Amino acid sequence: MRFRSILSLCIATTLFTAAIAIAQVQFPSGGKKDKEDPTIRTAQGTVRNANEEIVVGAVVQIKNVKSLQIRSFITKDDGMFTFNNLARDVDYELRAEGKGFASPMKLLSTFDNRKVAVLNLKLENKVEKK
């Protein structure tokens, strides 16, 4: 009888220890969400035409003004675009092109302190063919 009690206690202790180890792997900071990086931000928005209709398949480009690196995003059915992991200490230029039209350039400035900057783009100007 005493052996069963000791065996049960050992099994319960092992299961409890395993459960704590699993919880620490899944939630390294004790279940709390890690702090977000304050040096990173996101730019997102929607591309619409002059009639305020969502534009599917528009090419949105974002240019890092410091390095001149350009990234692109093609809008889906909702007309939305998102650019993640943008440095807060860099200016970015955004513009869109689609269906023979282009948007004016919009600037995401270092002075814009939003974590998620919403910059909607409107296709207004005819694209000149070269």
C-alpha positions, 0 to 999 in steps of 0.5 A, spaced: 500 500 500 505 504 501 509 503 495 503 505 491 502 511 494 509 513 493 509 511 486 503 515 485 506 521 488 512 520 483 508 520 477 504 526 479 510 530 480 513 528 474 507 530 470 506 536 473 514 538 472 513 536 464 506 541 464 511 546 467 516 545 462 511 545 456 508 551 458 515 555 459 516 553 451 510 555 449 510 562 453 517 563 454 515 570 458 510 567 463 504 567 458 505 575 457 506 577 450 513 579 449 514 587 448 514 589 441 520 592 438 520 600 438 524 601 432 520 598 427 513 600 424 508 598 419 505 601 413 498 599 410 493 602 406 488 601 401 488 602 393 482 605 390 481 609 383 478 615 382 471 613 383 473 610 390 473 603 388 478 598 390 483 596 385 485 589 385 492 587 382 495 594 383 502 594 384 504 598 391 512 600 391 515 603 398 522 606 397 527 607 403 529 614 402 536 612 405 538 606 402 534 607 395 531 600 396 524 598 393 519 593 395 513 591 392 506 589 394 500 586 389 494 588 392 489 582 393 481 582 393 480 587 398 485 592 395 490 592 401 497 592 402 502 592 408 509 593 409 512 590 415 519 591 419 520 598 417 525 602 421 522 608 424 529 612 423 528 612 415 523 616 411 519 612 406 516 614 399 509 610 397 506 610 390 501 605 387 500 603 379 495 599 376 489 599 370 493 604 367 493 609 372 498 611 378 497 615 385 501 621 387 507 619 392 506 619 399 511 620 404 512 616 411 516 621 415 521 619 421 516 624 424 510 620 424 510 616 430 505 611 429 506 604 430 502 602 424 501 608 419 495 608 414 496 611 408 491 610 403 493 611 395 488 613 390 490 612 382 489 619 379 494 620 374 494 616 367 501 612 366 505 615 360 507 609 356 515 610 355 
